[in-house]
């Protein structure tokens, strides 16, 4: 039996195809292809943790999609899924957040990532955002503006995995690689991730039609003051580490 992770399938959600630039010609093709790719990987006896935003429709359609998918599905509720009572009519096992044992580690599952954002502490208290407890975190929620791997967080949103679920072995490989990186390489990777993210956000704001998300367009494209301070601090740490080593990194 294999354990799988996925998030943000957004079955029946037409607008998500536009916002994510999902490469399908129609909503019907999108939904059918996601079902097909899921069942190519997942066997009937496997376990799948779906980390939220399963289906953008009523209970009936949600049940239809759930019944077509292989595996025992455990849902971590997302912000588009509706209330706990509603989702328990679709999935028998539903959580706001969950900690599991994973190959000798404790790993937290949540729809949302850890990050600085408005009302974060309140969302943590409500169980709708993960606490900053130092555990590895698997999550979804962030789309084109998100990052696949960032500071002990792995984003299993389907758009980062070619619209397939992610196996436990792929997740374990990423964790081991990140844990075994030297500190100075981790710093460089964090810096590179920040720069790549800023570049992607600039592209997104430029390409996103005004009619789709005017409130996003109004936000500044350039990094905030706090983000610029973080980048400067990372650069200083890297330079200090390189001086201590007496050489440049290979």
C-alpha positions as CSV (number, residue, x, y, z in Angstrom):
1,X,0.0,0.0,0.0
2,X,1.3,3.4,-1.0
3,X,0.4,6.8,0.6
4,X,-0.2,9.7,-1.7
5,X,-0.7,13.4,-1.3
6,X,-2.4,16.0,-3.4
7,X,-4.4,19.3,-3.2
8,X,-6.4,21.8,-5.2
9,X,-8.0,19.5,-7.8
10,X,-10.8,22.1,-8.0
11,X,-13.2,19.8,-9.9
12,X,-16.0,21.8,-11.6
13,X,-14.2,25.1,-11.0
14,X,-14.1,27.0,-14.3
15,X,-12.3,30.1,-13.1
16,X,-9.3,28.2,-11.7
17,X,-8.4,27.2,-15.2
18,X,-7.9,30.8,-16.1
19,X,-6.2,31.9,-12.8
20,X,-3.8,28.9,-12.9
21,X,-3.3,28.8,-16.7
22,X,-4.2,25.1,-16.5
23,X,-3.4,23.5,-19.9
24,X,-6.8,22.1,-20.8
25,X,-9.3,23.2,-23.5
26,X,-12.4,22.9,-21.4
27,X,-13.6,22.3,-17.9
28,X,-14.8,18.8,-18.9
29,X,-11.3,17.9,-20.2
30,X,-9.7,19.3,-17.1
31,X,-11.9,17.2,-14.8
32,X,-11.6,14.0,-16.8
33,X,-7.8,14.3,-17.2
34,X,-7.3,14.8,-13.4
35,X,-9.4,11.7,-12.7
36,X,-7.4,9.7,-15.3
37,X,-4.0,10.8,-13.9
38,X,-5.1,10.1,-10.3
39,X,-6.2,6.6,-11.2
40,X,-3.0,5.9,-13.2
41,X,-1.0,6.3,-10.0
42,X,-3.3,5.4,-7.1
43,X,-4.4,1.8,-6.6
44,X,-7.7,0.8,-4.9
45,X,-5.9,-0.1,-1.6
46,X,-3.8,3.0,-1.3
47,X,-4.3,6.0,1.0
48,X,-4.6,9.5,-0.4
49,X,-4.4,12.6,1.8
50,X,-6.2,15.4,-0.2
51,X,-5.1,18.7,1.3
52,X,-8.2,20.7,0.4
53,X,-10.2,22.4,-2.4
54,X,-11.5,19.1,-3.8
55,X,-14.6,20.2,-5.8
56,X,-16.2,23.5,-6.5
57,X,-19.8,22.2,-6.7
58,X,-22.6,20.6,-4.6
59,X,-22.4,17.5,-2.4
60,X,-23.8,15.3,-5.2
61,X,-21.1,16.2,-7.7
62,X,-18.4,15.9,-5.1
63,X,-19.6,12.4,-4.2
64,X,-19.6,11.5,-7.9
65,X,-16.0,12.5,-8.3
66,X,-14.9,10.9,-5.0
67,X,-16.5,7.6,-6.1
68,X,-14.5,7.6,-9.4
69,X,-11.2,8.0,-7.7
70,X,-9.1,5.1,-6.4
71,X,-7.9,4.9,-2.9
72,X,-9.1,5.7,0.6
73,X,-9.3,9.5,0.6
74,X,-8.7,11.5,3.8
75,X,-9.6,15.2,3.4
76,X,-7.9,18.1,5.0
77,X,-10.5,20.7,4.5
78,X,-9.7,23.7,2.2
79,X,-11.3,27.2,2.1
80,X,-13.4,26.2,-1.0
81,X,-14.7,23.0,0.5
82,X,-17.5,24.3,2.8
83,X,-18.1,23.4,6.4
84,X,-17.0,20.2,8.2
85,X,-20.6,18.9,8.4
86,X,-21.0,19.3,4.6
87,X,-17.7,17.6,3.8
88,X,-18.4,14.6,6.1
89,X,-21.3,13.8,3.8
90,X,-18.7,13.3,1.0
91,X,-15.7,11.9,3.0
92,X,-16.0,9.9,6.2
93,X,-12.6,11.2,7.4
94,X,-12.2,15.0,7.4
95,X,-9.8,17.3,9.4
96,X,-8.9,20.9,9.5
97,X,-5.2,20.0,10.1
98,X,-3.6,16.7,11.0
99,X,-0.2,15.4,12.2
100,X,0.9,12.0,10.9
101,X,3.8,9.7,11.4
102,X,5.8,9.7,8.2
103,X,9.0,7.5,7.9
104,X,10.2,8.3,11.3
105,X,9.1,12.0,11.3
106,X,6.1,13.8,12.4
107,X,4.6,15.7,9.5
108,X,1.8,18.2,9.6
109,X,-0.9,18.3,6.9
110,X,-2.8,21.6,6.3
111,X,-4.5,23.3,3.4
112,X,-2.8,26.6,4.0
113,X,1.0,27.1,4.3
114,X,2.8,28.8,7.1
115,X,3.4,32.5,6.2
116,X,3.0,36.0,7.4
117,X,-0.4,37.1,6.3
118,X,-3.4,39.0,7.7
119,X,-5.2,37.3,10.6
120,X,-2.8,34.4,10.6
121,X,-3.0,33.9,14.4
122,X,-6.7,33.9,14.3
123,X,-6.7,31.3,11.6
124,X,-4.3,29.1,13.6
125,X,-6.7,29.3,16.6
126,X,-9.6,28.3,14.4
127,X,-7.6,25.3,13.1
128,X,-7.6,26.7,9.5
129,X,-3.9,27.5,9.4
130,X,-0.9,25.4,10.7
131,X,1.0,26.6,13.8
132,X,4.6,27.4,13.5
133,X,5.7,24.2,15.3
134,X,8.9,23.4,13.3
135,X,7.4,20.2,11.8
136,X,7.6,19.5,8.1
137,X,4.4,20.8,6.5
138,X,2.6,19.5,3.4
139,X,0.0,21.9,2.1
140,X,-1.8,23.3,-0.9
141,X,-3.8,26.6,-1.3
142,X,-1.1,28.7,-3.0
143,X,-1.2,28.5,-6.8
144,X,0.9,30.4,-9.4
145,X,2.2,32.7,-6.7
146,X,3.3,29.8,-4.5
147,X,6.5,27.8,-4.2
148,X,6.9,24.0,-4.5
149,X,9.4,23.6,-1.6
150,X,10.1,26.4,0.9
151,X,11.5,26.3,4.5
152,X,10.3,22.8,5.5
153,X,7.1,23.2,3.5
154,X,6.1,21.2,0.5
155,X,3.3,22.3,-1.8
156,X,1.3,19.4,-3.2
157,X,-1.0,21.5,-5.3
158,X,-1.6,19.6,-8.5
159,X,-0.2,22.4,-10.7
160,X,3.3,21.8,-9.3
161,X,3.2,18.0,-10.0
162,X,1.9,17.8,-13.6
163,X,-1.7,17.2,-12.2
164,X,-0.7,13.9,-10.5
165,X,-0.8,12.9,-6.9
166,X,2.6,12.8,-5.2
167,X,3.8,9.6,-3.6
168,X,5.2,9.2,-0.1
169,X,8.6,8.3,-1.6
170,X,8.8,11.5,-3.7
171,X,8.0,13.5,-0.5
172,X,10.6,11.5,1.5
173,X,13.2,12.1,-1.1
174,X,12.7,15.9,-1.0
175,X,12.8,15.9,2.8
176,X,16.0,14.0,3.0
177,X,17.7,16.1,0.3
178,X,16.7,19.3,2.1
179,X,17.8,18.0,5.5
180,X,21.2,16.9,4.2
181,X,22.0,20.2,2.5
182,X,24.9,22.2,4.2
183,X,23.6,25.3,5.9
184,X,25.2,27.7,3.4
185,X,23.6,25.8,0.5
186,X,20.2,26.1,2.3
187,X,20.8,29.9,2.6
188,X,21.6,30.1,-1.1
189,X,18.5,28.1,-2.0
190,X,16.3,30.3,0.1
191,X,17.7,33.4,-1.6
192,X,17.2,31.8,-5.0
193,X,13.7,30.9,-4.1
194,X,12.9,34.4,-3.0
195,X,14.3,35.9,-6.3
196,X,12.5,33.3,-8.4
197,X,9.2,34.0,-6.6
198,X,9.5,37.7,-7.1
199,X,10.1,37.2,-10.8
200,X,7.1,34.9,-11.1
201,X,4.9,37.3,-9.2
202,X,5.9,40.2,-11.6
203,X,5.0,38.0,-14.5
204,X,1.7,36.9,-13.0
205,X,0.6,40.5,-12.2
206,X,1.6,41.5,-15.7
207,X,-0.3,38.7,-17.4
208,X,-3.4,38.5,-15.1
209,X,-6.4,40.3,-16.7
210,X,-7.7,43.2,-14.7
211,X,-11.2,41.7,-14.8
212,X,-10.1,38.5,-13.1
213,X,-8.6,39.9,-9.9
214,X,-8.5,43.7,-9.7
215,X,-7.7,43.6,-5.9
216,X,-4.5,41.7,-6.8
217,X,-3.5,44.1,-9.5
218,X,-3.7,47.0,-7.0
219,X,-1.0,45.4,-4.8
220,X,2.6,46.5,-5.3
221,X,4.7,44.2,-7.5
222,X,8.0,45.1,-5.9
223,X,9.1,43.3,-2.7
224,X,7.9,44.8,0.5
225,X,10.2,46.5,2.9
226,X,10.2,43.4,5.1
227,X,11.0,41.2,2.1
228,X,13.9,43.4,1.1
229,X,15.3,43.3,4.6
230,X,15.1,39.5,4.5
231,X,17.0,39.3,1.2
232,X,19.7,41.6,2.5
233,X,20.0,39.5,5.7
234,X,20.3,36.3,3.6
235,X,23.0,37.9,1.4
236,X,25.0,38.9,4.5
237,X,24.7,35.4,6.0
238,X,25.9,33.9,2.8
239,X,28.8,36.3,2.5
240,X,29.8,35.7,6.1
241,X,29.7,31.9,5.7
242,X,31.8,32.1,2.5
243,X,34.4,34.2,4.3
244,X,34.5,31.7,7.1
245,X,35.1,28.9,4.7
246,X,37.8,30.9,2.9
247,X,36.5,30.0,-0.5
248,X,33.6,30.4,-2.9
249,X,31.0,27.6,-3.1
250,X,31.4,25.2,-5.9
